[in-house]
Amino acid sequence: MTTTNSDCVYRSRLADAQAAALDFLNQFANETGATGDDRRMVAVVSFGSNAQQELNWVNIRTQEGMNKAIAAINNVQVGHGHGFGSDYGGTNIEGGLMLAKNILNAGRQNKNQIKDIDYLYTILLTDGNPTYHVEGDPGSTSYITGTRGGGSETEKSDVKDVGDEADAI
């Protein structure tokens, strides 16, 4: 049997990452031993050249929270520009981790959004080597601007703080 292009289904790396994230949501909400009023809190960050909060903490054990999380994941785009600056297709792992860390810290302090949550996970989905890094204000919980580093190749400046950010989470 011969396979032609019309017989194959191609999905982008973004679509694959979104599918994996949606699978995680369903498993996390329904298969982790949650009972009664147990919460399963989720926030969503996207990153390319820059990092942006797509969704602040929601409880995905509620239908409203799950719907918001699904919409946030499905709405992530490649090369998004959001008024703060354009995303130039780079990979800013440092910015994504930094923003995730800031959202975790804010959630611990702000109205106890994630107080008493025993398990906190940070899941990083990326399409490649880091080619951008953070030089500006790292304290935002909504948007962190990246600085071009290696362009199509990773430079030391693109990775020098990635381990520290992961450790801080």
Summary of the structure (lengths in Angstrom):
residues: 169
radius of gyration: 17.3
end to end distance: 50.5
largest distance: 60.8
contacts: 470
relative contact order: 0.16
helix: 36%
strand: 13%
